[in-house]
Amino acid sequence: MRNIILLLVFISVKILTAQNTTLNRIVWLKNPETSIQSFLRDFESAHEIYAPMGLWEVKSDIAGADVSFNSDRYWENLSVVRTTHLNRQLTKRISPNDAFYGNQPYLGHIGLEYIWNYQKNGVNFYGDSVVIAYIDDGADTSHPDLKGNLYKNKNEIPWNGIDDDGNGYVDDYQGWNSGEQSPLVFSSVSVLDGHGTNVAGVLGAKGNNNIGITGVNWGIKILPINTYPDNLLNIESAVLRGMIYVFKQKQLFLKSQKTKGINVVALNMSLGMDNAFPSDAEYWCTLFDSLGSVGVWSYNATTNRNVDVGVNGDIPTLCKSPFLISVNASNIEDVHYSSGFSDSFVELAAPGVNIYVTTPVSFNSSKPYTSETGTSFASPMVAGISALIETMACKAYLDLKIADPDSAMGLWREWFKASVAKNNNLKAKTAWGGRVDAEGLWNEMVSWCNNFDTSYLGSEKFIAKEHFNIFPNPSGAKCTIWSSKAGILEVFDATGRQVAAIIVESGHNFWEFEGADGLYLGVLKDVDGGIHKKVHYFSRG
C-alpha cells in the first residue's frame, strides 16, 4: 500500500481547489555546507529537512518572489543545486475493501503459529524494548487492541511544550507528526480512511487478549509517524522528515548507551511514487542507507498496479539500498495478487488479500475492525516478522549488529532470502522467488546462533535437557503443555497454594486453566521420578 496522499482523487482535488495553495519545493544541494541563504531572497522561507545531507524545503509563497524565481529554470541554473522539484503526489497502496471473513488464516499459513510459542514479549536478549516504526497517517491511540502496544517515550512529559529528553522534538511522547511537525499522531487526517490504524493492527494488534484480532506481534512496541499535513499538501517532504526522525532516534539510542532515543529495528513504509525511478529521488535511496547504518531495516509496499516496476518505475521499490526490502501481495494460495512485480527489484511476497485489520474506533465503536486488501497490508506483515525474530536473536548476533552493523544486516538479508517459501507462481514476480515464511526465517536465525553462540539456548525445541513446556507464555486460559514424559503436573499460585493437578501424557496436551490472572509455578513429576519446574503467566486479557 502507499501510505500517504491519495485518499480519493476527488477529495484531494477538492481540497487543493478550496485552498488554492501552491506546493512547496524540495531542494537538494550538492554540498551540504553551502549556505542556502546565499541564493534565497528571503531565507526564512527555507526550512531544513536534513541539513547534514543538504536537503531543504523552500516555501513557494515567498514574499515578493517573481515568476522566474519560483520556476524550475531558476533553480536549475544554480550550480550549487544537485536537484530540485515541487513536492510530488504520493499514493496510498491500498485496494477497495473485500468481504469480511472474520478470521486470519494467513497468519498460520506463513508460519507464525509455530514461532509465537517462543516469543519474548517484545524485548530482546538484553531486555531492550524492540520497536517497529511506520510512516502513514497516524494511529487511533485509544483503540483497545492497539493502545497497550503503542510506544511511549517515558523521558518525555506529554503536552508541556518542552523537549524534556533533549532529542530535538517537543512532546514526542507517542510518536511524531512530521506533516505538521507536532506530537499529534492521531489527527483529523487519520480518520479519513483509517489507513495508518489499519497498518498498526497488522504490525502489532495485541494478541491473546480475548478481543479483536492478533497482530504479527503480540507484545511489540509500535511507533506511529503521521506524515499527513492537515491540508494534505507537501507530503513528500513530510515523509523525508519522518525517515530522519527514525534515524535520529535510533542513532541517539546507540550513542547514549541506550539511555535516550528509541530502539527502532524496522521501519514500514506502505507508500511511494508510481512511475518514478531512483534518478527522480536519489535522496530517498540515500536515507535507506542511513537507516541501515544504525541497524534499521526498511520494508516497502510496492504499488498496487499490476505492472513490472522495473519497466514502469516505482519509488522506493527501485532504490538499490541493501537495507530496503520491497514486498508485493499474494493470496492464501501463494499466487501473486494484483500489485507491482519484478524478478529483480521486489524481494518477496506476503499475504495481502482479505487481511483483517483494526480501524479507528469512531468508524464502529462496537467492532472497530474490517477486512482490507493491498500491498499496504503485506509489507507490515514482513516488517512485523522481522522485528519479532529480532526479539529472539542471540547475544552473538546483537553484539555483531552493534560492532559491525553492515555485516549483521547483510547476514540478516541472507537469512531472509534463504527462508522464503519458494513456488513457481511467484518465481517471476519476485527476486527471491516466493513469499515470507516466519518459521523459515526463525530457523535460519536459530541455526546460525547455535553455531556461533555457545551460550545460545534458542528455544525449547533446541534444549536437549528440556522436559516440558507450557506455551504460549504468557497465555490466556487455553494453553498447550508439551512434555517429553508422562506424569502429573501440579500448579501453584504466588502464595504457594496448589490450584490444579492434571495428568500429562507424553507429547502435546491441551488444557484450559481455571484460575485468576498472574504468575504460576508448574511442577511436573514424571513417571521416572524426575521433577521439573516452569514459571508461567496466565492472563484473561
Salt bridges, closest charged atoms under 4 A:
GLU57 OE1 - ARG241 NH1 2.76
ASP66 OD2 - ARG41 NH2 3.78
ASP72 OD1 - ARG25 NH1 3.01
ASP128 OD2 - LYS258 NZ 2.75
ASP136 OD1 - HIS195 ND1 2.83
ASP137 OD2 - LYS92 NZ 3.12
ASP193 OD1 - LYS92 NZ 2.54
GLU236 OE1 - HIS85 ND1 3.92
GLU236 OE2 - ARG88 NH2 2.77
ASP274 OD1 - ARG2 NH1 3.16
ASP274 OD1 - ARG93 NH2 3.71
ASP274 OD2 - ARG305 NE 3.69
ASP314 OD1 - ARG2 NH2 1.80
ASP314 OD1 - ARG93 NH2 2.20
ASP334 OD1 - HIS109 NE2 2.90
ASP334 OD1 - ARG435 NE 2.83
GLU347 OE2 - ARG413 NH2 2.73
GLU390 OE2 - LYS401 NZ 2.76
ASP399 OD2 - LYS395 NZ 2.74
GLU466 OE1 - LYS534 NZ 3.31
GLU490 OE1 - LYS525 NZ 3.54
ASP493 OD2 - ARG497 NH2 3.32
ASP526 OD2 - HIS532 NE2 2.75
ASP528 OD2 - LYS485 NZ 3.15
